[in-house]
Each structure stands twice: as C-alpha cells, then as structure tokens.
C-alpha cells in the first residue's frame, strides 16, 4: 500500500534547530521524526512511500540512503523551487498514486499511537473521498462535524472566523485535525488549476457535495513535535508509543 509523508516544510517553529537541519531529521529519543513516520507507516502495511522535499533536501536523501530507506520503497517529490503547501504538494505527487487505491498522507512531525490500520479500514468502509483523523484537544482552529462525522465547516477560535459548508445544523462537534488522513485517488479530479493551495481549504470546498469524513482518534498519545515546547514532551512519550 502507498503513502505520502509531508516533509517539505521549513520548520520555522523549531529554529535555530532547523537552521542547519531539516525538520524531518530532528531527533526525538532514539528516532528522527522521519524515521518514526516511516516505521509507523511500514508497520501498518504502507511500504511504498513518496516524500516531498524542500528545505535541505539533500540531507534527507543522504540520510535515507545510508539507512537503506528503512526497508521501504521510497520516491521523492522535489519542491526545491517552490513550496506548494499541503494541497499543492499532493497534486505534484499525484503521479505516484497510480494503483487506484486509497493512500495515507502523514505529516512528518506527528508522534502518535493512532491505529493506522483502523483508520484505513474505516475509510474503505465509508466510501468517503477523504477521512481525516481528528482529536478532542485544545487548538486555535477546529474542523466542524455533524452527528455522522461528516465535515461541515471550520472555525478559528482566535479570530472568530467560521466557515460552514452545506445546510446549517444546530450543533457541531469541534475537533482538531491530527495531521493524518486517508484519501481516495478520485480526489485528484477535483484539484484546482493552481499549483499551490491548502488541502484543508479544498476539503472544505468539497464538503457540501462530497463525503469528507472525520475519524475520532482516542488513542493514548498524540503530539505535534514541530514546536519547541513539544520536543521535551515528545522525548517522554515516544518510548511508550507503539507503531
């Protein structure tokens, strides 16, 4: 099965650590962030993986070569000329997903004990265009879901901005995106002409007419390790996280 790891970011939140090292190669305990993502995907059966690159891409290529790609078949999508955001990055890598099967997209800075097999199985069962892993946690931005976990909108707690797609409901469940999603390749038919765009914005634009589902992740551990204040916590929990 196939997957994509998003590793092209500049890692600005982790400066000065990322002044001389790509975020994907930041070490957390015995793992780099990229190693953890690869092994988690591999353990769940996703061993054909494409990784998008931008910041210090040569170091990532060298690191994987030295480690024999951690037993995975790896391709690269090079964004050295321009960062394409999450949607644009996926659009550029669309050629890789040629087997007509759903695939996982995984942010490289996520440390999680989420069951990827369960997430994937739920996606297959629902027939959704995309299934987003979400979590009941504190955040400045929330995705809004109806009682059947269909995506209905987005809310920014700090600014008060709210986007509602489709018929309004009396209540919504507010859940934060976990940086992991399963996508059916049919989605490529709906991509905009632009090369650079947000996948979240595209999900919202599709939500009124297409099924974009949420998967409520209640696993014990989840952490965005791409922030300085998270690295110490990541060092603590990663030893307890099962693939």
Order of alpha helices (4+ residues) and beta strands (2+ residues): beta-beta-beta-alpha-beta-alpha-beta-alpha-beta-beta-alpha-beta-beta-beta-beta-beta-alpha-beta-beta-alpha
